[in-house]
């Protein structure tokens, strides 16, 4: 027994520690939830991006068309998260810089070659591809593509704005049919 007597200080300290640990757990859980979009679990990749487009369209008042083609199911969690975040960052950049009235997102996985391609195009005037300066969002998108053994590029859009294009091989062990 310690010199403090009944141990009430120790109990109070233990309760504070338990409370702090629970708060920390809830914080980490919330951060992990934000890192992995819940919509991917409930809607799949195409559904989650469609939902993202619809909510972005409401906030930005910019038309957003999603054009999926091929087999985009079963790409795996890492690829799904990377594609979702690349689209999300591209839409954020369109809203901040492009002054666009239309965005077109193409998601495709051809059976020949098994490449997955993501193309986000706008008709805006916010950036000239030749004068583009890479920021943290751009570096994050390039890193996500690189983690999938892919590449990310930026260039002029067929819509006369800017185009972000990502291509990566279908992840190993993920069937194309």
C-alpha positions as CSV (number, residue, x, y, z in Angstrom):
1,X,0.0,0.0,0.0
2,X,1.3,3.5,-0.8
3,X,1.6,6.4,1.4
4,X,-1.5,8.2,-0.1
5,X,-3.9,5.9,1.6
6,X,-6.9,4.5,-0.2
7,X,-5.7,4.6,-3.8
8,X,-8.3,7.1,-5.0
9,X,-5.6,9.1,-6.8
10,X,-4.5,6.0,-8.7
11,X,-8.0,5.2,-9.7
12,X,-8.6,8.8,-10.9
13,X,-5.4,8.7,-12.9
14,X,-6.3,5.3,-14.4
15,X,-9.7,6.7,-15.4
16,X,-8.1,9.7,-17.0
17,X,-5.7,7.5,-18.9
18,X,-8.6,5.2,-20.1
19,X,-10.6,8.3,-21.2
20,X,-7.6,9.7,-23.1
21,X,-7.0,6.3,-24.7
22,X,-10.6,6.1,-25.8
23,X,-10.4,9.7,-27.3
24,X,-7.3,8.8,-29.1
25,X,-8.9,5.6,-30.5
26,X,-11.9,7.6,-31.7
27,X,-9.6,10.2,-33.4
28,X,-7.5,7.5,-35.2
29,X,-10.7,5.7,-36.2
30,X,-12.0,8.9,-37.7
31,X,-8.8,9.6,-39.6
32,X,-8.8,6.1,-41.0
33,X,-12.4,6.5,-42.0
34,X,-11.4,9.7,-43.9
35,X,-8.4,8.0,-45.6
36,X,-10.6,5.1,-47.0
37,X,-13.8,6.5,-48.4
38,X,-16.7,4.6,-47.0
39,X,-18.6,4.9,-50.3
40,X,-16.1,2.4,-51.8
41,X,-17.3,-0.3,-49.5
42,X,-21.0,0.4,-50.0
43,X,-21.1,1.5,-53.7
44,X,-18.0,0.1,-55.3
45,X,-15.5,2.2,-57.3
46,X,-17.9,3.3,-60.1
47,X,-20.7,4.0,-57.7
48,X,-18.4,5.9,-55.3
49,X,-17.1,8.1,-58.0
50,X,-20.6,8.7,-59.4
51,X,-21.6,9.8,-55.9
52,X,-18.5,12.0,-55.7
53,X,-19.4,13.6,-59.1
54,X,-23.0,14.3,-58.1
55,X,-22.1,16.0,-54.8
56,X,-19.3,17.9,-56.5
57,X,-21.7,19.0,-59.2
58,X,-24.0,20.4,-56.6
59,X,-21.3,22.3,-54.8
60,X,-19.5,23.7,-57.9
61,X,-22.5,24.1,-60.3
62,X,-20.3,22.6,-62.9
63,X,-21.6,19.7,-65.1
64,X,-19.7,16.4,-64.4
65,X,-20.1,13.4,-66.6
66,X,-18.7,10.0,-65.6
67,X,-18.1,7.5,-68.4
68,X,-17.1,4.1,-67.1
69,X,-16.2,1.3,-69.6
70,X,-14.9,-2.2,-69.3
71,X,-14.5,-4.3,-66.1
72,X,-13.7,-1.9,-63.2
73,X,-14.7,-4.3,-60.5
74,X,-12.2,-6.2,-58.4
75,X,-9.3,-3.8,-59.0
76,X,-8.3,-4.2,-55.3
77,X,-8.5,-1.8,-52.4
78,X,-5.2,0.1,-53.2
79,X,-6.2,0.8,-56.8
80,X,-9.8,1.8,-55.8
81,X,-8.5,4.3,-53.2
82,X,-5.9,5.7,-55.6
83,X,-8.4,6.2,-58.4
84,X,-11.0,7.7,-56.1
85,X,-8.4,10.2,-54.6
86,X,-7.0,11.1,-58.0
87,X,-10.5,11.9,-59.3
88,X,-11.3,13.8,-56.0
89,X,-8.1,15.9,-56.2
90,X,-8.6,16.6,-59.9
91,X,-12.2,17.8,-59.2
92,X,-10.9,20.0,-56.4
93,X,-8.3,21.6,-58.8
94,X,-11.0,22.2,-61.4
95,X,-13.1,24.0,-58.8
96,X,-10.2,26.1,-57.6
97,X,-8.5,27.0,-60.8
98,X,-10.3,26.0,-64.0
99,X,-13.4,28.3,-64.3
100,X,-14.9,25.3,-66.2
101,X,-18.5,24.6,-67.1
102,X,-18.0,20.9,-67.8
103,X,-15.9,18.0,-66.6
104,X,-15.7,14.6,-68.1
105,X,-14.3,11.6,-66.3
106,X,-13.4,8.4,-68.1
107,X,-12.7,5.2,-66.3
108,X,-11.7,2.3,-68.4
109,X,-10.1,-1.1,-68.2
110,X,-9.6,-2.7,-71.5
111,X,-9.3,-6.4,-71.6
112,X,-6.4,-6.2,-74.1
113,X,-3.3,-5.2,-72.1
114,X,-5.2,-5.0,-68.8
115,X,-4.4,-1.3,-68.3
116,X,-6.6,0.8,-66.1
117,X,-7.0,4.3,-67.4
118,X,-8.5,7.3,-65.6
119,X,-8.9,10.6,-67.5
120,X,-10.3,13.8,-66.1
121,X,-10.9,16.6,-68.6
122,X,-12.4,20.1,-68.2
123,X,-13.3,22.9,-70.6
124,X,-11.9,25.6,-68.3
125,X,-9.3,28.3,-68.7
126,X,-7.7,28.1,-65.2
127,X,-4.4,26.5,-66.3
128,X,-2.4,26.3,-69.4
129,X,-0.9,22.8,-69.4
130,X,2.5,24.3,-70.5
131,X,2.5,26.7,-67.6
132,X,1.3,24.2,-65.0
133,X,3.1,24.3,-61.6
134,X,3.0,21.1,-59.5
135,X,1.6,21.6,-56.0
136,X,1.1,19.1,-53.2
137,X,-2.1,17.7,-54.7
138,X,-0.4,17.0,-58.0
139,X,2.5,15.3,-56.2
140,X,0.1,13.2,-54.2
141,X,-1.7,12.1,-57.3
142,X,1.6,11.2,-59.0
143,X,2.7,9.2,-55.9
144,X,-0.6,7.3,-55.9
145,X,-0.1,6.4,-59.6
146,X,3.5,5.4,-58.9
147,X,2.5,3.1,-56.1
148,X,0.3,1.2,-58.6
149,X,3.3,1.0,-61.0
150,X,1.6,3.6,-63.2
151,X,2.1,7.1,-64.4
152,X,0.2,10.3,-64.3
153,X,0.4,13.1,-66.8
154,X,-1.2,16.5,-67.5
155,X,-1.9,18.0,-70.8
156,X,-4.4,19.8,-73.0
157,X,-7.9,18.5,-72.9
158,X,-10.0,17.7,-76.0
159,X,-12.6,19.9,-74.2
160,X,-10.0,22.8,-74.6
161,X,-9.1,22.9,-70.9
162,X,-6.8,20.6,-68.9
163,X,-6.6,16.9,-68.8
164,X,-5.2,14.7,-66.1
165,X,-4.5,11.1,-67.3
166,X,-3.5,8.2,-65.2
167,X,-2.7,4.7,-66.5
168,X,-1.6,1.7,-64.5
169,X,-1.5,-2.1,-65.0
170,X,-4.5,-4.0,-63.6
171,X,-3.2,-5.1,-60.1
172,X,-1.7,-8.7,-60.1
173,X,-4.2,-11.3,-59.0
174,X,-7.1,-9.2,-60.0
175,X,-8.9,-10.8,-63.0
176,X,-9.8,-8.7,-66.0
177,X,-13.0,-10.7,-66.9
